[in-house]
Every structure is written in C-alpha cells, then in structure tokens.
Amino acid sequence: MTLTVAPVVPPEYLGREQAYIKHHFLRQYLGRLVHKIGSFADKVVYVDGFSGPWMSGTENYADTSFGIALKALTDAQESWRDMPVRARHIEMSAHLVELDAVAFDQLRSIGPHYPAVHVTPYNDKFLDVVVDIKNAIPAGAFSFVLVDPKGFALDMAKLRPLLARDRSEVVFNFMFDFANRFTNLPQLQATFDRLFVGVDWRNELDRLEEDPSTTPEQRKQAFLRWFKQAVKNVAGFRYVADVEIQYPGKNRTFYYLVYGTRKPAGMEVFRDCQIKSLEEQAAVAGRMQLQMENASPQGSLFGPPQPTRDLRLETALERERNAARSMMINMLSASETGMLWENVWPRVLSEHVISKSVLGRMAGDLRKAAIIEIPAWSSERKKVPDDGYRLHRSER
C-alpha cells in the first residue's frame, strides 16, 4: 500500500530543509516585529551582514533571509499607510552586505523587486563596514540586524558600534556543530577568544573535558551559554534567547538562532514564533520519516510510523513549562514585597520556552491554588494578570 504524504517542504527548499525552518521563524518574527515597530518608529532599518543570495529558487529571492526581510518591511509600510485610523508613513531601508563577487552581482539587482525599501548593497567584508552602516542609520530609527555567517570565525567586539544602539535587535546564526569540532585545535584558540568575547571559556572547557561524566548535552549547553553571554557582553542586551535548528530529520543540532533584545515585547514575539517553528520542525521531520518508510519495501510490514518527534517536542515543551513555573515561584519567594507582572514574565521568557499567554494562565492557576497571591485580580473570569498587577508568594 502506498501512503500519501504531504510535501516535506516547498520545492525551493528541497535539500536545505534546515533553511526552511530558519526562514519559517524569520517570516513570522519579522512580520510581527516590523509591524509592531511601526507603531512608534518612523524609520526601520534592516541589516544583513552575510546576505548571499545562496541557492535561491525564486525570482524575487523570497526564499532568502533578505528577501523575507524586505517583504516584511514592504508589507508593514503598506499596512500602516492604509490604516483607517492613525495612518502613517514609515521609511524603510536595508543594508545588505556580501563579499562574494558572484553573489553580489545578484544582490545589487534586488532593489526593483522591493521598491518600497531603500536598499544599499555593499561588496565588502561585513566587519569592515559595520561603522559605515551604523553611521548611515538615522537617529531614532529602529534597526534589526541579521548575522548569518557560513562559519563561526566572527570578531564579536567589532559588532559593538552597530548592536549597542538603544533601538536595535539582532539574530545570530551560531554554527554550533562547526564550532564544536574545532575547539581543541591550538591555532583556533584566538578565534574562539574573539567569538566568546569576555567569557572565561577555556578554563570551563578544560574542566568539562577532564570530567569523564561530562555529556555531549552539557558540552553543547556550555557552548550556547558562552555565545549568549558574549552577545550580552558586546551589545548590552537585556534579554538573549535561542532557537535550536536541527539537521533535517535527525535529533542533532545543526545551529542555533540566538536573539538579543532590550524590550520585553520582543521576548513575547520571539517565544511565540519559536514555538511555532519548533512545531513545524517536528512536522517536517515526521513527514521525512514517512517518506523514508514509504520508499522502503519493508515499510508497510510494520504499519505507519509513530509520531515520535512530536512526542519528543511535547515532552520538551512540558519540561520547559514546569521549569518556568518553578522559576516564577522561586522569584516570588525571594521577594519580600512581591513583583509586578511586567517584571516577572520577561525574565521567565528569557530563560524558558513558553509563551506569555501560557505563563499568564499558569499564574492564574497558581493564584487559584493559593500558591501565590495577586490582590488586584478583579474577576474570576479573568485569565491572565495585567502588567500592573503585583504578585506575592502566598504565606499559607
């Protein structure tokens, strides 16, 4: 019997399914981000330090990171322009950098595809034009920076002028799998010093490698923690979080998207989009598994495969929800005067994969269970706290 299976990914992403998951996240995140920014910023700037394009399968480069960003800028400008109330014009611009001459020839022709955005292309090394780009960004503009290099050799300190802007956010592609292979090569020690700027990574790595009980997961989490701390050290972001992108159809990390922001609202949007992308990643893996089973002569002997990937994801998300619950209770237990909800949820979201709405309902359940107190809670029909509500650990 032949099983009918939905396409794993759109045709332009065949053979690069991990890029599909990355772009799935960027489409959702940038779409919501740019529209939200348009409510308070008259100028929005997108910066792509390693633009490409690479392996694009569409005429307008819609399957590239910069193409996704330029469409988000275009759509947000149009949406705010056509608002029946509070209509406004938002000036959209983009700085796209690509060193490779062949790729740059394609990149510099992108402007006519997105006429609503003023595009400035650079045929140069990204780190060599960071200051030029920073100086070109208008005062008061909001900038979003994507740093997606092919490898991990990145001098983080040179990004400080661009990322230290007050109105800025960043997404890095941290190539964990590549970096993990080469930390023991002496000639690359300085490279890692520049990557993990301000982090005492060498001593901790020595301790991990000397301990026979160290697991691959502990090593992976250490690498991720070092990089996230380096992002904070360089830019001064208040919140830094990550999305794990796995090899297509495998339970193995390919890279992390690491996100930095100063605004709680950014964390809210990030976690919503992350969870949706993780669900899509699990669905893609499930469809790939079905395709392999369908192609195998023995596949039908055992019936359709079980959705183990979906179960693993749900288990992981449940673990994150439990950890978020514990963190919230511990925060309130440590505070004698209680904490405003507007200070609670961003801290929890910065540490755990949970949405603001789910965490808010969790706070409501803890109130009903008399584990925490929320004196201003006005109605039993209410589902989540308001930002101005103060939460206390119950003394009962």
C-alpha positions as CSV (number, residue, x, y, z in Angstrom):
1,M,0.0,0.0,0.0
2,T,1.3,3.4,-0.9
3,L,0.9,6.2,1.7
4,T,0.1,9.7,0.6
5,V,2.4,12.1,2.3
6,A,2.3,15.9,2.3
7,P,5.3,17.6,0.7
8,V,8.1,17.9,3.2
9,V,8.9,21.5,2.4
10,P,8.2,23.8,-0.6
11,P,10.2,22.8,-3.7
12,E,12.7,25.7,-3.4
13,Y,13.8,24.3,-0.1
14,L,14.4,20.6,-1.1
15,G,17.8,19.6,0.1
16,R,18.1,22.5,2.5
17,E,15.3,21.8,4.9
18,Q,17.2,23.4,7.8
19,A,17.0,26.8,5.9
20,Y,13.2,26.3,5.6
21,I,12.9,26.1,9.4
22,K,15.2,29.2,9.8
23,H,13.1,31.1,7.3
24,H,9.8,29.9,8.8
25,F,10.9,31.6,12.1
26,L,12.2,34.7,10.3
27,R,9.0,35.2,8.3
28,Q,6.8,35.0,11.4
29,Y,9.1,37.0,13.6
30,L,10.0,39.8,11.2
31,G,6.4,40.1,10.1
32,R,5.2,40.7,13.6
33,L,8.3,42.7,14.7
34,V,8.2,45.3,11.9
35,H,4.5,45.9,12.2
36,K,4.8,46.4,15.9
37,I,7.8,48.7,15.5
38,G,5.8,50.8,13.0
39,S,3.5,51.9,15.9
40,F,6.3,54.0,17.4
41,A,9.2,54.3,14.9
42,D,9.1,56.4,11.7
43,K,12.2,54.7,10.3
44,V,13.0,51.0,10.3
45,V,16.4,49.6,9.1
46,Y,17.3,46.0,8.3
47,V,20.9,45.0,8.2
48,D,22.1,41.6,6.7
49,G,25.8,41.1,7.2
50,F,26.2,37.9,5.0
51,S,23.4,38.3,2.5
52,G,24.2,35.9,-0.3
53,P,22.0,35.0,-2.1
54,W,22.8,31.3,-2.0
55,M,20.8,28.6,-3.7
56,S,17.7,30.8,-4.2
57,G,14.9,29.1,-6.1
58,T,12.6,32.0,-6.6
59,E,12.7,35.0,-9.0
60,N,12.3,37.7,-6.2
61,Y,14.6,35.9,-3.7
62,A,11.6,35.2,-1.4
63,D,13.4,32.1,-0.1
64,T,16.4,34.1,1.2
65,S,16.7,35.9,4.6
66,F,17.0,39.3,3.0
67,G,14.1,38.6,0.7
68,I,11.9,37.6,3.7
69,A,13.0,40.8,5.5
70,L,12.4,43.1,2.5
71,K,8.9,41.7,2.1
72,A,8.2,42.2,5.8
73,L,9.3,45.8,5.5
74,T,7.1,46.3,2.4
75,D,4.1,44.7,4.0
76,A,4.4,46.7,7.2
77,Q,4.8,50.0,5.3
78,E,1.7,49.2,3.3
79,S,-0.3,48.2,6.3
80,W,0.4,51.3,8.3
81,R,-0.2,53.5,5.2
82,D,-3.6,52.1,4.7
83,M,-4.7,52.2,8.4
84,P,-8.2,53.7,8.6
85,V,-7.1,55.4,11.9
86,R,-3.6,56.5,12.7
87,A,-2.3,56.0,9.2
88,R,1.4,56.9,8.9
89,H,4.3,56.7,6.6
90,I,7.3,54.6,7.7
91,E,10.6,54.9,5.9
92,M,12.0,51.5,5.3
93,S,15.7,50.8,4.4
94,A,18.1,47.9,4.2
95,H,21.9,47.5,4.2
96,L,22.9,44.2,2.5
97,V,26.5,43.1,2.7
98,E,28.1,40.3,0.6
99,L,31.8,39.8,-0.1
100,D,31.5,37.1,-2.8
101,A,31.5,38.9,-6.2
102,V,29.2,36.4,-8.0
103,A,26.6,36.5,-5.2
104,F,26.9,40.3,-5.0
105,D,26.1,40.7,-8.7
106,Q,22.7,39.1,-7.9
107,L,22.3,41.1,-4.7
108,R,22.7,44.5,-6.2
109,S,19.8,43.9,-8.5
110,I,17.3,43.2,-5.7
111,G,16.1,46.8,-5.4
112,P,13.5,46.8,-8.2
113,H,11.8,43.7,-6.6
114,Y,11.1,45.7,-3.4
115,P,10.7,49.4,-4.5
116,A,9.2,50.4,-1.1
117,V,12.6,49.8,0.6
118,H,15.7,51.9,0.0
119,V,18.4,49.2,-0.4
120,T,22.1,49.9,-0.1
121,P,24.3,46.9,-1.1
122,Y,28.0,46.5,-0.1
123,N,30.5,44.3,-1.8
124,D,32.8,44.1,1.2
125,K,33.5,42.2,4.5
126,F,30.7,42.9,7.0
127,L,33.0,43.7,9.9
128,D,34.8,46.3,7.7
129,V,31.6,48.3,7.0
130,V,29.9,48.0,10.5
131,V,30.8,51.6,11.4
132,D,29.7,52.9,8.0
133,I,26.4,51.2,8.4
134,K,25.9,52.4,11.9
135,N,26.7,56.0,10.8
136,A,24.1,55.7,8.0
137,I,21.3,54.7,10.3
138,P,19.2,57.8,11.2
139,A,18.9,58.8,14.8
140,G,15.8,57.4,16.3
141,A,15.5,54.6,13.7
142,F,14.9,51.0,14.9
143,S,17.4,48.6,13.4
144,F,17.2,44.8,13.1
145,V,20.5,43.0,12.4
146,L,20.9,39.5,11.0
147,V,24.4,38.0,11.4
148,D,24.4,34.7,9.4
149,P,28.0,33.7,8.5
150,K,29.0,30.5,6.8
151,G,31.2,29.5,9.8
152,F,32.0,30.6,13.3
153,A,35.0,32.9,12.9
154,L,33.5,36.1,14.0
155,D,35.1,39.0,15.8
156,M,32.2,39.9,18.1
157,A,33.7,43.0,19.5
158,K,33.7,44.7,16.1
159,L,29.9,44.5,16.0
160,R,29.6,46.7,19.1
161,P,29.0,50.0,17.3
162,L,26.0,48.6,15.4
163,L,24.5,46.4,18.2
164,A,25.0,48.9,21.1
165,R,22.4,51.2,19.6
166,D,19.5,51.6,22.0
167,R,16.8,50.8,19.4
168,S,18.2,47.6,18.0
169,E,17.7,43.9,17.9
170,V,19.8,41.0,16.5
171,V,19.6,37.4,15.4
172,F,22.8,35.5,15.1
173,N,23.3,32.1,13.4
174,F,25.6,30.4,15.8
175,M,27.1,27.5,13.9
176,F,27.4,25.2,16.9
177,D,28.1,22.0,15.0
178,F,31.1,23.5,13.2
179,A,32.4,25.2,16.3
180,N,32.1,22.0,18.4
181,R,34.5,20.2,16.1
182,F,37.5,22.5,16.4
183,T,37.9,23.8,20.0
184,N,40.9,21.6,20.6
185,L,42.9,22.9,17.6
186,P,45.6,25.2,19.1
187,Q,45.6,27.5,16.1
188,L,41.9,28.3,16.6
189,Q,42.1,29.3,20.2
190,A,42.3,33.0,19.3
191,T,39.3,32.6,17.0
192,F,37.2,31.4,19.9
193,D,38.5,34.2,22.1
194,R,37.1,36.6,19.6
195,L,33.9,34.7,19.3
196,F,33.3,34.2,23.1
197,V,34.4,37.7,23.9
198,G,34.5,38.5,27.7
199,V,33.9,34.8,28.6
200,D,36.3,32.5,30.5
201,W,35.5,29.7,28.1
202,R,38.9,28.0,28.1
203,N,39.0,27.0,31.8
204,E,35.5,25.8,31.8
205,L,36.1,23.7,28.6
206,D,39.2,22.2,30.3
207,R,37.1,21.2,33.3
208,L,34.4,19.7,31.1
209,E,36.8,17.7,29.1
210,E,38.7,16.5,32.2
211,D,35.5,15.2,33.8
212,P,34.6,11.7,32.4
213,S,31.0,12.2,33.4
214,T,30.5,15.2,31.0
215,T,27.8,14.5,28.5
216,P,27.5,15.9,24.9
217,E,24.4,17.8,26.0
218,Q,26.4,19.5,28.8
219,R,29.1,20.5,26.4
220,K,26.5,21.8,23.9
221,Q,24.8,23.9,26.6
222,A,28.1,25.3,27.7
223,F,28.9,26.4,24.1
224,L,25.5,28.0,23.8
225,R,25.8,29.8,27.1
226,W,29.2,31.2,26.2
227,F,27.9,32.6,23.0
228,K,24.8,34.1,24.5
229,Q,26.9,35.7,27.2
230,A,29.2,37.1,24.6
231,V,26.2,38.7,22.8
232,K,25.2,40.4,26.1
233,N,28.8,41.5,26.7
234,V,29.1,43.1,23.3
235,A,25.7,44.7,22.9
236,G,24.3,45.1,26.4
237,F,21.0,43.4,25.5
238,R,18.8,42.7,28.5
239,Y,17.4,39.5,27.1
240,V,19.1,36.9,25.0
241,A,17.3,33.7,23.9
242,D,17.8,30.9,21.3
243,V,16.1,28.6,18.8
244,E,17.6,25.2,18.1
245,I,17.7,24.2,14.4
246,Q,18.4,20.5,13.8
247,Y,19.7,18.5,10.9
248,P,16.8,17.6,8.7
249,G,15.0,14.6,10.1
250,K,17.7,14.0,12.8
251,N,17.8,14.6,16.6
252,R,21.1,16.5,16.2
253,T,21.8,20.3,16.5
254,F,22.9,22.0,13.3
255,Y,22.9,25.6,14.6
256,Y,21.2,28.0,17.0
257,L,19.5,31.2,16.1
258,V,20.4,33.5,19.0
259,Y,18.3,36.5,19.6
260,G,19.1,39.7,21.5
261,T,16.7,42.5,22.6
262,R,16.2,45.2,25.2
263,K,12.4,45.1,25.0
264,P,10.1,42.7,26.8
265,A,7.7,42.9,23.8
266,G,10.5,41.4,21.7
267,M,10.7,38.4,24.0
268,E,7.0,37.9,23.8
269,V,7.0,37.8,20.0
270,F,10.2,35.7,19.9
271,R,8.8,32.9,22.1
272,D,5.5,32.7,20.1
273,C,7.4,32.4,16.8
274,Q,9.9,30.0,18.3
275,I,7.3,27.6,19.5
276,K,5.5,27.6,16.1
277,S,8.8,27.0,14.3
278,L,9.7,24.1,16.6
279,E,6.3,22.6,15.8
280,E,7.0,23.0,12.1
281,Q,10.4,21.4,12.5
282,A,8.8,18.4,14.2
283,A,6.2,18.2,11.5
284,V,8.9,18.3,8.7
285,A,10.9,15.6,10.5
286,G,7.7,13.5,10.7
287,R,7.0,13.9,7.0
288,M,10.6,13.0,6.1
289,Q,10.2,9.8,8.2
290,L,7.0,8.9,6.5
291,Q,8.7,9.4,3.1
292,M,11.5,7.1,4.1
293,E,9.1,4.5,5.3
294,N,7.0,4.8,2.1
295,A,10.1,4.3,0.0
296,S,11.2,1.2,1.9
297,P,10.0,-2.2,0.7
298,Q,9.6,-3.3,4.3
299,G,7.9,-0.1,5.5
300,S,4.4,-1.3,5.1
301,L,5.0,-4.5,7.1
302,F,5.0,-2.6,10.3
303,G,2.3,-0.1,9.6
304,P,2.7,3.7,9.7
305,P,5.5,5.0,11.9
306,Q,4.6,6.6,15.2
307,P,5.0,10.4,15.6
308,T,7.9,10.1,17.9
309,R,9.3,13.5,17.0
310,D,6.0,15.2,18.0
311,L,6.1,13.4,21.4
312,R,9.7,14.4,22.0
313,L,8.8,18.0,21.3
314,E,5.7,17.9,23.6
315,T,7.9,16.4,26.3
316,A,10.5,19.1,25.9
317,L,7.9,21.9,26.0
318,E,6.2,20.4,29.1
319,R,9.6,20.3,30.7
320,E,10.1,24.0,29.9
321,R,6.6,24.8,31.3
322,N,7.4,23.1,34.5
323,A,10.8,24.9,34.8
324,A,9.1,28.2,34.1
325,R,6.6,27.5,36.9
326,S,9.3,26.7,39.3
327,M,11.3,29.8,38.3
328,M,8.3,32.1,38.8
329,I,7.5,30.7,42.3
330,N,11.2,31.0,43.3
331,M,11.4,34.6,42.1
332,L,8.3,35.5,44.2
333,S,9.6,33.5,47.2
334,A,12.8,35.6,47.1
335,S,11.0,38.9,47.1
336,E,9.6,40.4,50.3
337,T,7.5,43.0,48.5
338,G,6.3,40.9,45.6
339,M,6.9,41.7,41.9
340,L,4.9,43.4,39.2
341,W,3.8,41.0,36.4
342,E,5.5,43.3,33.9
343,N,8.8,42.4,35.6
344,V,8.1,38.7,36.1
345,W,7.1,37.4,32.6
346,P,10.0,38.9,30.6
347,R,12.6,37.3,33.0
348,V,10.9,33.9,32.8
349,L,10.5,34.0,29.0
350,S,14.2,34.9,28.6
351,E,15.1,31.6,30.3
352,H,12.4,29.2,29.2
353,V,10.5,28.3,26.0
354,I,7.0,29.3,27.0
355,S,4.6,31.9,25.7
356,K,3.5,34.9,27.7
357,S,-0.2,33.8,27.5
358,V,0.6,30.3,28.8
359,L,2.7,31.7,31.6
360,G,-0.1,34.2,32.4
361,R,-2.7,31.4,32.7
362,M,-0.2,29.5,34.8
363,A,0.0,32.4,37.2
364,G,-3.8,32.4,37.4
365,D,-3.8,28.7,38.3
366,L,-1.2,29.3,41.0
367,R,-3.5,32.0,42.4
368,K,-6.4,29.7,42.5
369,A,-4.3,27.1,44.2
370,A,-3.3,29.7,46.8
371,I,0.4,29.2,46.0
372,I,0.7,32.9,45.0
373,E,-1.4,35.9,45.7
374,I,-2.5,38.6,43.3
375,P,-4.5,41.2,45.3
376,A,-5.6,43.3,42.3
377,W,-7.1,40.3,40.5
378,S,-10.5,41.7,39.7
379,S,-12.7,38.9,38.4
380,E,-12.8,35.1,38.3
381,R,-13.5,35.4,34.6
382,K,-10.0,36.9,34.1
383,K,-7.5,34.5,32.6
384,V,-4.1,36.3,32.9
385,P,-2.6,39.1,35.1
386,D,-2.3,42.7,33.9
387,D,1.2,44.1,33.7
388,G,0.5,46.4,36.7
389,Y,-0.6,43.6,39.0
390,R,1.7,42.8,41.9
391,L,2.3,39.1,42.6
392,H,3.3,37.7,46.0
393,R,4.2,34.3,47.3
394,S,1.4,33.0,49.5
395,E,2.2,32.7,53.2
396,R,-0.3,30.0,53.7
